[in-house]
Amino acid sequence: MSGFRGKYAWAIVALFFYTAINYVTPLVASATIDFALSGEPDDGRLTSGVIAAMGGAEFVRERLWYPALLMVLLTVVAGVFAYCKGRFAAQASDGIARRLKDRLYDHLQRLPAKYHDRAETGDLIQRCTSDVETLRLALSSQVVEVSNSLLLLLTALPIMVMLDGRMAAISFVLIVPIILFGYIYVGRVKHLFKEVAEAEGQVTRVVQENLTGLRVVRAFAQQDFEISKFAEPNELYRDRSLRLLRLMAWYWAVSDLVVLFQQALVLFSGAYFIATGSLTVGTLFAFLMFLNMLLWPVRQMGRTLTELGKSVVALTRMGEILSEPEEGAPESPATPVSPAEGRIEVSDLVFGYGGADKELKGISFAVEPGQTLAIVGPSGSGKTTIMSLLLRLYDYQSGSIRLDGYELTDLDRQWVRSQFSVVMQEPFLYSKTIGENIRLSRHGAVDDDVTEAARLADIHDTISGFGEGYGTQIGERGVTLSGGQRQRVALARALLQDTPVLLLDDALSAVDAETEATILEALRGRHGRRTTLVIAHRLSTLAHADKVIVLDHGCLVQQGTHAELVETDGLYRRLWTIQTALENELSPPDES
């Protein structure tokens, strides 16, 4: 609300004038009926002051167009204030919603990876869109409606008492039951708001997952299964929504009935008092108009409280995100020279994702600046985990990782990540042009730098073959490119960043052996300038590495050069023997 209180203050001011004018209009009509048309004597009533302000009964009687014109003008002015009220409230609520979305998005960017590991993307989207919209609608209308209801009650009661105390008492007989009924109704439906929001989040999650994996679904002909999987959360959302709507229908039906009884009670009571001569027609007319203005916001109270209840639930769900602690920062971060030299030292590293088993168990190795380290091992041996720890996506439980002699946990995360370029196992590309995807790592890079990075990644010729070259639009997640093309575009993006350390997490698994050899040959030209860590399963491509470490079940079982490990009995030699035998078996026979 900070920064928007002024807008709401102006909305309340406009609401005050809007309400005041709406109360003056019935008094003009009442005074005209009683004094100008019926000729009632001036007995000091409130309406007698109104007729005097218009010039007197005789003046108005001769100019009946005058009160009519006055009522039209008052209605127009009231409409202007109503517009101002809505405009100021909308500006404030839209500003708050925009600020809240920015805050949620910014906070999600800073939450640790372990939070995103357990969070459901569809539910997060729901909280950042639908829940924010629910709050915006409540702030734009319901906050003002609550103020309107209170202002009407506080203003109407003294005016109606001044007109006729008996009729004022009769007019308020059923208002208290309506308010109590609205309070009970909100208590009954409050828990349903959260249930409906959660069910809608499940629907969003299933749709998001299905659309993301649409090609997989079709490849396995699982459309019918996915439709049936969507049916369950969709039916749950429907059932909870219908239950909420049924309760809302009961509220509107009962409140309508009570409102009609209240209007009938005032009408029949007023008719009786007119017949006995203790009430004027103009006063009854004023009461009926006041009652219509008063009953509408009172009747709307249930809906207002309902919307406020939904907004409270939405605010709670958003608060659950904002209450999550962001990635911790060291109290006094070390300040190494930037850019880093690229020396990495790992000692007795132990890490687990939260379970009893540890993914890394006492790993130790070192890489000097400019060297290339290859990390080899079976799936699940901890190779990618090492990359994640280097990027500080997670923090290790014990042991040490030092970058240029500085403990990694003593350094600012953003600075650490700015020293690494990374190509993940599954490269992510945005639904933008190829050039924009490459430039994501270095905004403002000139075309020559982009082209050079693409040449190093052996993707320049492929891009040039597209109709629009680097301006070619690719689909979401790069689906219009092949797996190998996506990996090479991601590699070009990492090379364009040109950081001290390059991390390749099985980044060439989707390219053929010849292309991989071409890329690695190009990367060897950078040898001595950038530290490179490579995860690969194709051992023949690792012969150029300065050092190879072999992992198995989270333990470092071997390390040395490719030549040394091939000659040493162990896991690396067994893997090399298997791969060499397969390559020889699959290679075409020599025709010479």
C-alpha positions as CSV (number, residue, x, y, z in Angstrom):
1,M,0.0,0.0,0.0
2,S,3.0,2.3,0.5
3,G,3.0,5.0,-2.2
4,F,-0.7,4.5,-3.1
5,R,-2.4,5.8,0.1
6,G,-2.8,9.2,-1.6
7,K,-4.7,7.6,-4.5
8,Y,-7.0,5.8,-2.0
9,A,-7.4,9.0,0.0
10,W,-8.6,10.9,-3.2
11,A,-10.9,7.9,-3.9
12,I,-12.5,8.3,-0.4
13,V,-12.9,12.0,-0.9
14,A,-14.6,11.5,-4.3
15,L,-16.8,8.8,-2.6
16,F,-17.8,11.3,0.2
17,F,-19.0,13.9,-2.4
18,Y,-20.7,11.2,-4.4
19,T,-22.6,10.0,-1.4
20,A,-23.5,13.5,-0.2
21,I,-24.9,14.4,-3.6
22,N,-26.9,11.2,-3.8
23,Y,-28.5,12.1,-0.5
24,V,-29.3,15.6,-1.6
25,T,-31.1,14.5,-4.7
26,P,-34.0,12.7,-2.9
27,L,-34.3,15.6,-0.6
28,V,-34.9,17.9,-3.6
29,A,-37.6,15.6,-4.9
30,S,-39.2,15.2,-1.4
31,A,-39.2,19.0,-0.9
32,T,-40.8,19.6,-4.3
33,I,-43.5,17.0,-3.7
34,D,-44.4,18.3,-0.2
35,F,-44.1,22.0,-0.5
36,A,-44.4,22.9,-4.2
37,L,-47.0,20.3,-5.3
38,S,-48.9,19.3,-2.1
39,G,-48.7,22.7,-0.4
40,E,-47.7,21.3,2.9
41,P,-47.1,24.0,5.6
42,D,-43.6,24.9,6.6
43,D,-43.1,23.1,9.9
44,G,-39.3,23.3,10.2
45,R,-38.5,19.9,8.7
46,L,-35.3,19.2,6.9
47,T,-37.0,19.4,3.5
48,S,-38.3,22.9,4.3
49,G,-34.7,24.1,4.4
50,V,-34.2,22.5,1.0
51,I,-37.2,24.2,-0.6
52,A,-36.1,27.5,0.9
53,A,-32.6,27.0,-0.7
54,M,-34.3,26.5,-4.1
55,G,-36.1,29.9,-3.8
56,G,-39.3,28.9,-1.9
57,A,-42.3,26.8,-2.6
58,E,-44.0,29.5,-4.7
59,F,-40.9,30.0,-6.8
60,V,-40.6,26.3,-7.4
61,R,-44.3,25.8,-8.1
62,E,-44.1,28.3,-10.9
63,R,-40.9,26.7,-12.3
64,L,-41.3,23.0,-11.9
65,W,-38.5,22.5,-14.5
66,Y,-36.1,24.0,-12.0
67,P,-36.0,21.1,-9.5
68,A,-36.0,18.6,-12.4
69,L,-33.0,20.3,-13.9
70,L,-31.3,20.6,-10.5
71,M,-31.7,16.8,-10.0
72,V,-30.3,16.1,-13.4
73,L,-27.3,18.3,-12.7
74,L,-26.8,16.7,-9.3
75,T,-26.9,13.3,-10.9
76,V,-24.3,14.4,-13.5
77,V,-22.0,15.8,-10.8
78,A,-22.4,12.6,-8.8
79,G,-21.5,10.6,-11.9
80,V,-18.3,12.7,-12.2
81,F,-17.3,11.9,-8.6
82,A,-18.2,8.2,-9.2
83,Y,-15.8,8.2,-12.1
84,C,-13.1,9.9,-10.0
85,K,-13.6,7.4,-7.2
86,G,-13.3,4.4,-9.6
87,R,-10.3,6.0,-11.4
88,F,-8.3,6.7,-8.3
89,A,-9.1,3.3,-6.8
90,A,-8.1,1.5,-10.1
91,Q,-4.9,3.4,-10.4
92,A,-3.9,2.5,-6.8
93,S,-4.9,-1.2,-7.2
94,D,-3.2,-1.6,-10.6
95,G,-0.1,0.0,-9.1
96,I,-0.1,-2.3,-6.1
97,A,-0.7,-5.4,-8.3
98,R,2.2,-4.4,-10.6
99,R,4.5,-3.9,-7.7
100,L,3.4,-7.2,-6.1
101,K,4.0,-9.1,-9.3
102,D,7.5,-7.5,-9.7
103,R,8.2,-8.4,-6.1
104,L,7.1,-12.0,-6.5
105,Y,9.0,-12.5,-9.7
106,D,12.1,-10.9,-8.2
107,H,11.8,-13.1,-5.0
108,L,11.4,-16.3,-7.1
109,Q,14.6,-15.5,-8.9
110,R,16.4,-15.3,-5.6
111,L,15.0,-18.4,-3.9
112,P,17.4,-21.3,-3.5
113,A,17.3,-24.2,-6.0
114,K,16.0,-26.6,-3.3
115,Y,12.8,-24.6,-3.1
116,H,12.2,-24.9,-6.8
117,D,13.0,-28.6,-6.6
118,R,9.9,-29.2,-4.5
119,A,7.6,-26.4,-5.8
120,E,5.1,-27.0,-8.5
121,T,5.5,-24.6,-11.5
122,G,1.8,-24.5,-12.2
123,D,1.0,-23.6,-8.6
124,L,3.6,-20.8,-8.7
125,I,2.1,-19.4,-11.9
126,Q,-1.3,-19.5,-10.3
127,R,-0.1,-17.5,-7.3
128,C,1.7,-15.0,-9.4
129,T,-1.2,-14.4,-11.8
130,S,-4.6,-15.4,-10.6
131,D,-4.0,-14.7,-6.9
132,V,-2.6,-11.3,-7.7
133,E,-5.6,-10.5,-9.9
134,T,-8.0,-11.6,-7.1
135,L,-6.2,-9.1,-4.8
136,R,-6.3,-6.4,-7.4
137,L,-10.0,-6.7,-7.9
138,A,-10.6,-6.6,-4.2
139,L,-8.4,-3.5,-3.8
140,S,-10.0,-1.7,-6.8
141,S,-13.7,-2.3,-5.8
142,Q,-14.2,-4.0,-2.4
143,V,-12.0,-1.6,-0.3
144,V,-14.0,1.3,-1.7
145,E,-17.3,-0.6,-1.3
146,V,-16.6,-1.1,2.4
147,S,-15.9,2.6,2.8
148,N,-19.1,3.3,0.8
149,S,-21.2,1.0,3.1
150,L,-19.9,2.6,6.2
151,L,-20.3,6.1,4.9
152,L,-23.9,5.4,3.8
153,L,-24.8,3.9,7.2
154,L,-23.2,6.8,9.1
155,T,-24.8,9.4,6.8
156,A,-28.2,7.9,6.3
157,L,-29.1,7.2,9.9
158,P,-29.1,10.9,11.1
159,I,-30.8,12.2,7.9
160,M,-33.6,9.6,8.2
161,V,-34.0,10.3,11.9
162,M,-34.3,14.0,11.2
163,L,-37.0,13.3,8.6
164,D,-39.0,10.9,10.7
165,G,-37.8,8.8,13.7
166,R,-40.5,6.2,13.3
167,M,-39.8,5.5,9.7
168,A,-36.0,5.5,10.4
169,A,-36.5,2.7,13.0
170,I,-38.7,0.7,10.7
171,S,-36.2,1.1,7.9
172,F,-33.4,-0.4,10.0
173,V,-35.4,-3.3,11.4
174,L,-34.1,-6.0,8.9
175,I,-30.7,-4.4,8.2
176,V,-29.1,-6.0,11.3
177,P,-30.3,-9.5,10.3
178,I,-28.9,-9.0,6.8
179,I,-25.5,-8.0,8.3
180,L,-25.5,-11.0,10.7
181,F,-26.5,-13.3,7.8
182,G,-23.7,-12.0,5.7
183,Y,-21.2,-12.6,8.6
184,I,-22.4,-16.2,9.0
185,Y,-22.2,-16.8,5.3
186,V,-18.6,-15.6,5.0
187,G,-17.7,-17.9,7.9
188,R,-19.2,-20.8,6.0
189,V,-17.5,-20.2,2.7
190,K,-14.1,-18.9,3.9
191,H,-12.4,-22.2,3.9
192,L,-13.7,-22.9,0.4
193,F,-11.8,-20.0,-1.1
194,K,-8.5,-21.7,-0.4
195,E,-9.7,-25.1,-1.6
196,V,-10.9,-23.6,-4.9
197,A,-7.6,-21.7,-5.4
198,E,-5.6,-24.9,-4.7
199,A,-7.8,-26.9,-7.1
200,E,-7.3,-24.2,-9.8
201,G,-3.5,-24.4,-9.2
202,Q,-3.6,-28.2,-9.8
203,V,-5.5,-27.6,-13.1
204,T,-2.8,-25.1,-14.1
205,R,0.0,-27.5,-13.2
206,V,-1.4,-30.3,-15.3
207,V,-2.0,-28.1,-18.3
208,Q,1.5,-26.6,-18.0
209,E,3.1,-30.0,-17.8
210,N,1.1,-31.4,-20.7
211,L,1.9,-28.5,-23.0
212,T,5.6,-28.6,-22.0
213,G,5.8,-32.3,-22.8
214,L,3.3,-32.3,-25.7
215,R,5.8,-34.0,-28.1
216,V,6.5,-36.8,-25.7
217,V,2.8,-37.3,-25.1
218,R,2.2,-37.6,-28.9
219,A,5.3,-39.7,-29.5
220,F,3.9,-42.3,-27.0
221,A,0.3,-41.9,-28.2
222,Q,-0.7,-41.0,-24.6
223,Q,-3.3,-38.3,-25.5
224,D,-6.2,-40.3,-23.9
225,F,-4.2,-40.9,-20.8
226,E,-3.4,-37.2,-20.4
227,I,-7.0,-36.3,-21.0
228,S,-8.1,-38.7,-18.2
229,K,-5.3,-37.3,-16.0
230,F,-6.6,-33.8,-16.6
231,A,-10.2,-34.8,-15.8
232,E,-9.5,-35.6,-12.1
233,P,-8.2,-32.1,-11.1
234,N,-10.7,-30.5,-13.4
235,E,-13.6,-32.3,-11.8
236,L,-12.2,-31.4,-8.3
237,Y,-12.1,-27.7,-9.3
238,R,-15.6,-27.9,-10.8
239,D,-17.0,-29.6,-7.6
240,R,-15.4,-27.1,-5.3
241,S,-16.5,-24.1,-7.5
242,L,-20.1,-25.4,-7.7
243,R,-20.2,-25.9,-3.9
244,L,-19.1,-22.3,-3.5
245,L,-21.6,-21.1,-6.1
246,R,-24.4,-22.9,-4.4
247,L,-23.7,-21.2,-1.1
248,M,-23.5,-17.8,-2.9
249,A,-26.8,-18.6,-4.6
250,W,-28.4,-19.2,-1.2
251,Y,-27.0,-16.0,0.1
252,W,-28.3,-13.9,-2.8
253,A,-31.8,-15.6,-2.6
254,V,-32.2,-15.1,1.1
255,S,-30.8,-11.5,1.1
256,D,-33.1,-10.6,-1.9
257,L,-36.0,-11.9,0.1
258,V,-35.0,-9.9,3.2
259,V,-34.5,-6.8,1.1
260,L,-38.0,-7.1,-0.4
261,F,-39.5,-7.6,3.0
262,Q,-37.7,-4.5,4.2
263,Q,-38.9,-2.4,1.3
264,A,-42.5,-3.7,1.7
265,L,-42.4,-2.9,5.4
266,V,-41.4,0.7,4.8
267,L,-43.9,1.1,2.0
268,F,-46.9,-0.3,3.9
269,S,-45.9,1.5,7.1
270,G,-45.5,4.8,5.2
271,A,-48.9,4.3,3.5
272,Y,-50.5,3.8,6.9
273,F,-48.9,6.9,8.3
274,I,-49.9,8.9,5.3
275,A,-53.5,7.7,5.7
276,T,-53.4,8.8,9.3
277,G,-52.0,12.2,8.3
278,S,-48.7,11.8,10.3
279,L,-46.4,11.4,7.2
280,T,-46.2,13.3,3.9
281,V,-45.9,11.7,0.5
282,G,-42.6,13.5,-0.1
283,T,-41.1,12.1,3.1
284,L,-42.1,8.5,2.1
285,F,-40.6,9.1,-1.3
286,A,-37.4,10.2,0.2
287,F,-37.3,7.2,2.6
288,L,-37.9,4.8,-0.3
289,M,-35.0,6.3,-2.2
290,F,-32.7,6.4,0.8
291,L,-33.6,2.8,1.5
292,N,-32.7,1.7,-2.0
293,M,-29.4,3.4,-1.7
294,L,-28.8,1.9,1.7
295,L,-29.9,-1.7,1.1
296,W,-27.8,-2.2,-2.0
297,P,-24.4,-1.9,-0.3
298,V,-25.8,-3.8,2.7
299,R,-27.0,-6.5,0.5
300,Q,-23.6,-6.4,-1.3
301,M,-21.9,-6.9,2.0
302,G,-21.9,-10.6,1.6
303,R,-20.3,-10.4,-1.8
304,T,-17.9,-7.7,-0.5
305,L,-16.9,-9.9,2.4
306,T,-16.6,-12.9,0.0
307,E,-14.2,-11.0,-2.2
308,L,-12.3,-9.8,0.7
309,G,-12.1,-13.3,2.0
310,K,-10.8,-14.6,-1.3
311,S,-8.2,-11.8,-1.4
312,V,-7.1,-12.7,2.1
313,V,-6.6,-16.3,1.0
314,A,-4.7,-15.1,-2.2
315,L,-2.6,-12.8,0.0
316,T,-1.8,-15.7,2.3
317,R,-0.7,-17.9,-0.7
318,M,1.5,-15.1,-2.0
319,G,2.9,-14.5,1.5
320,E,4.0,-18.2,1.6
321,I,6.3,-17.5,-1.4
322,L,7.5,-14.2,0.0
323,S,8.2,-15.7,3.4
324,E,10.6,-18.2,1.9
325,P,14.2,-17.2,2.7
326,E,16.3,-16.1,-0.3
327,E,19.7,-17.5,-1.0
328,G,21.9,-16.6,1.9
329,A,24.7,-14.2,1.5
330,P,27.8,-14.1,3.7
331,E,27.8,-11.3,6.2
332,S,31.2,-10.0,5.0
333,P,31.8,-11.4,1.5
334,A,35.4,-11.8,0.4
335,T,36.4,-9.5,-2.5
336,P,38.7,-11.4,-4.9
337,V,40.2,-9.8,-7.9
338,S,37.8,-9.8,-10.8
339,P,37.9,-11.6,-13.2
340,A,39.1,-14.8,-11.4
341,E,42.2,-16.6,-12.5
342,G,40.3,-19.9,-12.5
343,R,42.1,-22.0,-9.9
344,I,39.7,-24.5,-8.4
345,E,40.6,-26.6,-5.3
346,V,38.1,-29.2,-3.9
347,S,38.9,-30.9,-0.6
348,D,37.0,-33.6,1.3
349,L,33.7,-32.5,-0.3
350,V,30.6,-34.0,1.2
351,F,27.1,-33.1,0.0
352,G,23.5,-34.6,0.0
353,Y,20.3,-33.2,-1.3
354,G,18.5,-33.8,2.0
355,G,18.1,-37.6,2.2
356,A,20.2,-40.0,4.3
357,D,22.4,-40.9,1.3
358,K,25.2,-38.5,0.3
359,E,25.7,-37.8,-3.4
360,L,29.3,-36.8,-2.8
361,K,31.5,-38.5,-0.3
362,G,34.9,-36.9,0.4
363,I,35.8,-35.7,-3.1
364,S,39.1,-34.0,-3.6
365,F,40.8,-32.6,-6.7
366,A,42.4,-29.4,-8.1
367,V,42.4,-27.6,-11.4
368,E,45.0,-25.0,-12.2
369,P,44.1,-21.9,-14.2
370,G,43.8,-22.6,-17.9
371,Q,43.7,-26.4,-17.5
372,T,41.0,-28.7,-18.7
373,L,39.5,-31.2,-16.3
374,A,37.3,-34.1,-17.5
375,I,34.8,-35.6,-15.1
376,V,33.8,-39.2,-15.9
377,G,31.5,-41.7,-14.2
378,P,28.3,-43.7,-14.5
379,S,24.9,-42.0,-14.3
380,G,24.2,-40.9,-10.7
381,S,27.8,-40.8,-9.7
382,G,27.7,-37.1,-8.8
383,K,29.1,-35.4,-11.8
384,T,26.3,-32.8,-12.3
385,T,26.2,-32.3,-8.6
386,I,29.8,-31.0,-8.6
387,M,28.8,-28.5,-11.3
388,S,25.8,-27.4,-9.2
389,L,28.0,-26.8,-6.2
390,L,30.5,-24.8,-8.2
391,L,27.7,-22.5,-9.3
392,R,26.5,-22.3,-5.7
393,L,23.0,-23.6,-6.6
394,Y,23.5,-25.6,-3.5
395,D,25.9,-25.3,-0.6
396,Y,27.9,-28.3,0.6
397,Q,27.6,-29.7,4.1
398,S,31.3,-30.2,4.8
399,G,34.6,-30.0,3.0
400,S,35.8,-27.1,0.9
401,I,35.7,-25.6,-2.5
402,R,38.1,-22.8,-3.1
403,L,38.2,-20.5,-6.1
404,D,41.5,-18.7,-6.4
405,G,42.1,-19.5,-2.8
406,Y,38.8,-18.1,-1.5
407,E,36.2,-20.4,0.1
408,L,33.2,-20.5,-2.2
409,T,30.7,-20.0,0.6
410,D,32.5,-16.8,1.6
411,L,31.9,-15.3,-1.8
412,D,28.8,-13.5,-3.2
413,R,26.7,-15.9,-5.2
414,Q,26.2,-13.4,-8.1
415,W,29.9,-12.8,-8.3
416,V,30.7,-16.5,-8.3
417,R,28.2,-17.2,-11.1
418,S,29.6,-14.3,-13.1
419,Q,32.9,-16.2,-13.3
420,F,31.4,-19.3,-14.8
421,S,29.9,-20.0,-18.2
422,V,27.8,-23.2,-18.2
423,V,26.1,-25.4,-20.7
424,M,23.6,-27.7,-18.9
425,Q,22.7,-31.3,-19.7
426,E,19.4,-30.1,-21.1
427,P,20.0,-26.6,-22.6
428,F,17.1,-24.2,-22.3
429,L,16.4,-21.8,-25.1
430,Y,13.8,-19.0,-25.1
431,S,11.1,-18.4,-27.7
432,K,13.2,-15.7,-29.3
433,T,15.5,-15.4,-32.3
434,I,18.7,-17.4,-32.4
435,G,20.8,-14.3,-32.1
436,E,18.8,-13.1,-29.0
437,N,19.3,-16.5,-27.4
438,I,23.1,-16.3,-27.9
439,R,23.2,-12.7,-26.6
440,L,21.5,-13.6,-23.4
441,S,24.8,-14.2,-21.8
442,R,26.2,-10.8,-22.8
443,H,23.6,-8.2,-23.7
444,G,24.9,-5.7,-26.2
445,A,27.5,-8.0,-27.8
446,V,28.4,-7.0,-31.4
447,D,27.6,-9.2,-34.3
448,D,31.2,-10.2,-34.8
449,D,31.5,-11.6,-31.3
450,V,28.2,-13.5,-31.7
451,T,29.4,-15.0,-35.0
452,E,32.8,-15.9,-33.5
453,A,31.1,-17.7,-30.6
454,A,28.8,-19.6,-33.1
455,R,31.9,-20.6,-35.2
456,L,33.6,-22.0,-32.1
457,A,30.4,-24.0,-31.3
458,D,30.3,-25.2,-35.0
459,I,26.8,-23.8,-35.5
460,H,27.5,-20.7,-37.6
461,D,27.1,-22.5,-41.0
462,T,23.8,-24.1,-39.8
463,I,22.4,-20.7,-38.7
464,S,23.5,-19.1,-41.9
465,G,21.5,-21.8,-43.8
466,F,18.2,-20.7,-42.2
467,G,16.1,-18.2,-44.1
468,E,16.6,-15.4,-41.6
469,G,20.0,-16.4,-40.3
470,Y,20.5,-15.2,-36.7
471,G,17.1,-13.5,-36.8
472,T,15.4,-16.9,-37.2
473,Q,12.6,-17.2,-34.6
474,I,12.7,-20.5,-32.7
475,G,9.8,-22.1,-30.8
476,E,9.4,-22.4,-27.1
477,R,12.3,-24.2,-25.5
478,G,13.9,-24.3,-29.0
479,V,11.6,-27.1,-30.2
480,T,12.2,-26.1,-33.9
481,L,15.9,-27.0,-33.6
482,S,17.3,-30.4,-33.3
483,G,18.9,-31.6,-30.0
484,G,22.4,-31.1,-31.3
485,Q,21.5,-27.6,-32.7
486,R,20.1,-26.6,-29.3
487,Q,23.3,-27.8,-27.5
488,R,25.5,-25.9,-29.9
489,V,23.5,-22.7,-29.6
490,A,23.7,-23.0,-25.8
491,L,27.5,-23.6,-26.2
492,A,27.8,-20.5,-28.3
493,R,25.9,-18.5,-25.6
494,A,28.4,-19.8,-23.0
495,L,31.4,-19.0,-25.1
496,L,30.1,-15.5,-25.8
497,Q,30.1,-14.8,-22.1
498,D,33.9,-15.5,-22.1
499,T,34.3,-16.1,-18.3
500,P,37.4,-17.5,-16.6
501,V,35.8,-20.9,-16.1
502,L,33.7,-22.9,-18.7
503,L,31.5,-25.8,-17.4
504,L,30.3,-28.3,-20.0
505,D,27.8,-30.7,-18.4
506,D,27.5,-33.4,-21.0
507,A,26.9,-30.5,-23.4
508,L,27.7,-32.4,-26.6
509,S,25.8,-35.6,-26.0
510,A,23.3,-34.8,-28.8
511,V,25.9,-34.1,-31.5
512,D,27.7,-36.7,-33.7
513,A,31.3,-37.7,-33.0
514,E,32.7,-35.8,-35.9
515,T,31.0,-32.5,-34.9
516,E,32.0,-33.1,-31.3
517,A,35.6,-33.5,-32.4
518,T,35.4,-30.3,-34.4
519,I,34.1,-28.4,-31.4
520,L,36.6,-29.8,-29.0
521,E,39.4,-29.0,-31.4
522,A,38.2,-25.4,-31.5
523,L,38.0,-25.3,-27.7
524,R,41.6,-26.6,-27.5
525,G,42.6,-23.3,-29.1
526,R,41.5,-21.7,-25.9
527,H,43.8,-23.9,-23.8
528,G,45.7,-22.0,-21.2
529,R,43.4,-19.0,-21.4
530,R,40.2,-20.5,-19.7
531,T,39.8,-23.2,-17.1
532,T,37.4,-25.8,-18.5
533,L,35.5,-28.6,-16.7
534,V,33.9,-31.2,-19.0
535,I,31.5,-33.9,-18.2
536,A,31.4,-36.4,-21.1
537,H,30.5,-40.1,-21.6
538,R,32.4,-40.4,-24.9
539,L,35.9,-41.1,-23.5
540,S,37.6,-40.8,-26.9
541,T,37.0,-37.1,-26.8
542,L,38.7,-36.6,-23.5
543,A,42.3,-37.4,-24.6
544,H,43.2,-33.7,-24.7
545,A,42.2,-33.1,-21.0
546,D,45.0,-32.2,-18.6
547,K,43.4,-34.3,-15.9
548,V,40.6,-36.8,-15.7
549,I,38.7,-37.7,-12.5
550,V,36.5,-40.8,-12.3
551,L,33.5,-40.9,-9.9
552,D,31.5,-43.9,-8.8
553,H,28.6,-43.7,-6.4
554,G,29.7,-40.3,-5.1
555,C,33.3,-41.3,-4.5
556,L,36.4,-40.3,-6.4
557,V,37.9,-43.7,-7.5
558,Q,40.6,-42.6,-10.0
559,Q,42.3,-39.5,-11.3
560,G,45.1,-38.8,-13.7
561,T,45.6,-38.2,-17.4
562,H,43.7,-40.1,-20.1
563,A,46.9,-42.0,-21.0
564,E,47.6,-42.9,-17.4
565,L,44.1,-44.1,-16.7
566,V,43.9,-46.3,-19.8
567,E,47.0,-48.1,-18.6
568,T,45.7,-48.5,-15.1
569,D,43.3,-51.2,-14.1
570,G,40.1,-49.7,-12.9
571,L,36.7,-48.3,-13.8
572,Y,38.1,-45.9,-16.5
573,R,39.9,-48.6,-18.2
574,R,36.8,-50.9,-18.2
575,L,34.7,-48.1,-19.7
576,W,37.4,-47.4,-22.3
577,T,37.6,-51.0,-23.3
578,I,33.8,-51.3,-23.7
579,Q,33.5,-48.1,-25.7
580,T,36.5,-48.9,-28.0
581,A,35.0,-52.4,-28.7
582,L,31.6,-50.9,-29.6
583,E,33.2,-48.3,-31.8
584,N,35.3,-50.9,-33.6
585,E,32.2,-53.1,-34.0
586,L,30.0,-50.3,-35.4
587,S,32.7,-48.7,-37.6
588,P,32.5,-49.7,-41.3
589,P,35.1,-52.2,-42.6
590,D,38.2,-51.0,-44.3
591,E,37.6,-51.5,-48.0
592,S,41.3,-51.1,-48.9
